[in-house]
Structures are given as structure tokens and as C-alpha cells.
Amino acid sequence: MKTAIFGAGCFWGVEAFFEKFEGVISTRVGFTGGHVENPTYEHVKTGETGHAEAVKIQYDPAVISYSELLNTFFEVHDPTTRNRQGLDIGHQYRSVIFYTDANQQYLAAEKIKELEEKAVFKLPIVTEIQEASIFYDAEEDHQKYLQKNGSVACGM
């Protein structure tokens, strides 16, 4: 198994999108990339922790590749809006790829370069590429949130 970690705005919808793919073994929503230990959802949503809402994906690379996950990442959100996805505004909703090894870092940079060269988006891509750090699971009521609660707007 391999791990991929993406921040693409509100983690509820991002998790629901990724978990439906064959080869994705499990997903967890949580927080990473910040400076506060053991953050809570309530603290992260203030924007004071430096963390991004993120989805940690365990996947089988024999079934789905990291490149395929990257393609999905760029389809599921708008990578041209800095610190914002829809109505959710703040650094915690930034577009960010947290790489776990040099190959993921390379593939992420190459994917952004490719999308920019092909002018896939009208505006420049602002997605950050950062080394993965400690991933803190969000509280259990946020895990599989849309499965438990139906289609609810993020940021509520």
C-alpha cells in the first residue's frame, strides 16, 4: 500500500470523491501542514493553526497509480483559487499536494507543469507542493461525513 495526501478545500466532499475509486483502500480526513499539535476541527477552521483540511488516501499502486490520483485531485477542485474553494475561504482550504517521497514530489510538479503548458485552466495554478508532515485525523464525526449526513454544504 501507498499513501497520498491532498488538500483541496473542504475535506468532506474530497473524501467522498476519492473513496469511490477502485484501488483506493481507505480514506481519512484530517489536518496537516500546520504548526499546532493535535488540532481540532474547530481550531483549524479559524485559520490560526496553519493546517490544511486534507484527505489521506491509502491506495494499491497495482490498481490505481499516483498519477491517476493526481488527475483526480485536479478534477475535484479549482487549483487556481488561492486559499479558497467555493464558499470556504482561508488558508486551511488551500490547494496543496503533500508528497510522501521524491517520486510523488516530481510527479506533482510535472503534472502542474503539464497543465500549465496545455493551459487547461484559464488562471495560473496556485497549488502548493509540500513535504508531508504529521497528519492528524479529524474527529470521528468528520470521517465519511457525507455518507453519514448526506449532501451537506461544507463550512457549516
C-alpha positions in Angstrom: 0.0 0.0 0.0 1.0 3.6 -0.6 -0.2 6.9 0.8 -1.3 10.1 -0.9 -2.4 13.3 0.9 -4.3 16.1 -0.8 -5.8 19.3 0.4 -8.5 20.6 -2.0 -10.8 22.6 0.2 -13.5 21.1 2.4 -12.4 17.6 3.1 -15.9 16.1 3.3 -16.5 16.2 -0.4 -12.9 15.4 -1.4 -13.0 12.2 0.7 -16.3 11.2 -0.8 -14.9 11.7 -4.3 -11.7 9.7 -3.8 -13.2 6.8 -1.9 -15.2 5.6 -4.8 -12.2 4.6 -7.0 -11.1 1.0 -7.4 -7.7 0.7 -5.8 -8.4 3.2 -3.0 -8.2 1.1 0.1 -9.1 3.7 2.7 -9.5 7.4 3.3 -9.2 9.5 6.4 -9.9 13.2 6.7 -7.7 15.4 8.9 -5.3 18.2 9.2 -1.6 18.6 8.2 0.9 21.2 7.2 0.5 23.4 10.2 2.2 24.4 13.5 -0.3 23.3 16.2 -0.1 19.8 17.7 -3.3 17.7 17.8 -5.6 20.4 16.3 -9.3 20.1 16.4 -11.7 20.9 13.6 -13.0 23.9 15.5 -9.4 25.3 15.8 -8.4 24.5 12.3 -11.4 26.2 10.8 -10.3 29.5 12.4 -7.3 29.5 10.1 -4.9 30.0 13.1 -3.2 26.6 13.1 -1.6 26.7 9.6 -3.0 23.3 8.8 -4.9 22.4 5.7 -8.0 20.3 5.7 -6.7 17.2 3.9 -7.6 13.7 2.8 -5.1 10.8 3.5 -5.6 8.1 0.9 -4.3 4.6 1.3 -4.1 3.0 -2.2 -2.9 0.0 -4.1 -0.5 1.2 -6.8 -1.0 -2.1 -8.7 -4.6 -1.0 -9.2 -4.5 2.9 -9.3 -1.4 5.0 -9.8 -0.3 8.1 -8.1 -0.6 9.9 -11.4 -4.2 8.8 -11.7 -4.8 10.2 -8.2 -3.2 13.5 -9.2 -5.5 13.7 -12.2 -8.5 13.2 -9.9 -7.1 15.8 -7.5 -7.1 18.4 -10.3 -10.6 17.5 -11.4 -12.2 17.6 -8.0 -11.4 21.2 -7.1 -10.3 24.6 -8.6 -6.5 24.7 -8.3 -6.4 28.4 -9.4 -8.0 29.9 -6.3 -5.6 30.7 -3.5 -6.9 29.8 0.0 -10.4 29.3 -1.2 -12.8 26.6 -2.6 -16.3 27.8 -3.2 -17.7 29.5 -0.1 -14.9 28.2 2.1 -12.2 30.9 2.5 -9.0 30.6 4.4 -5.5 29.1 4.3 -7.0 25.9 5.7 -8.8 25.4 2.4 -5.7 25.8 0.2 -4.9 23.6 -2.8 -2.0 21.5 -1.7 -0.3 18.3 -2.5 1.6 16.7 0.4 4.2 14.4 -1.0 5.5 11.4 0.9 8.5 10.7 -1.3 10.7 12.2 -4.0 8.7 10.5 -6.8 5.4 12.0 -5.7 7.1 15.4 -5.5 8.4 15.0 -9.0 5.1 13.7 -10.4 3.2 16.6 -8.7 5.5 19.2 -10.2 5.4 17.6 -13.6 1.5 17.5 -13.5 1.3 21.2 -12.7 3.8 22.0 -15.5 1.8 19.9 -18.0 -1.5 21.5 -17.0 0.0 25.0 -17.3 1.7 24.3 -20.7 -1.7 23.0 -22.0 -3.5 26.0 -20.5 -6.1 23.6 -19.0 -7.2 26.3 -16.6 -7.8 30.0 -17.6 -5.9 31.2 -14.5 -2.5 30.1 -13.1 -2.4 27.1 -10.9 -1.6 28.1 -7.3 -1.5 24.5 -5.8 1.3 24.2 -3.3 3.6 21.2 -3.2 4.8 20.4 0.4 6.5 17.5 2.1 4.1 15.5 4.1 4.3 16.1 7.9 2.3 14.8 10.8 -1.3 14.0 9.7 -3.8 14.5 12.5 -7.1 12.6 12.0 -10.2 14.8 12.3 -12.7 13.9 14.9 -14.7 10.7 14.1 -17.9 12.6 13.2 -16.0 14.1 10.3 -14.9 10.7 8.9 -17.2 9.6 6.0 -19.3 12.7 6.8 -21.3 12.8 3.6 -22.1 9.1 3.9 -23.4 9.7 7.4 -25.2 13.0 6.8 -26.0 13.2 3.1 -25.1 16.2 0.9 -24.4 19.0 3.3 -22.6 22.2 2.3 -19.1 22.4 3.6 -18.1 25.0 6.2 -21.2 24.5 8.3 
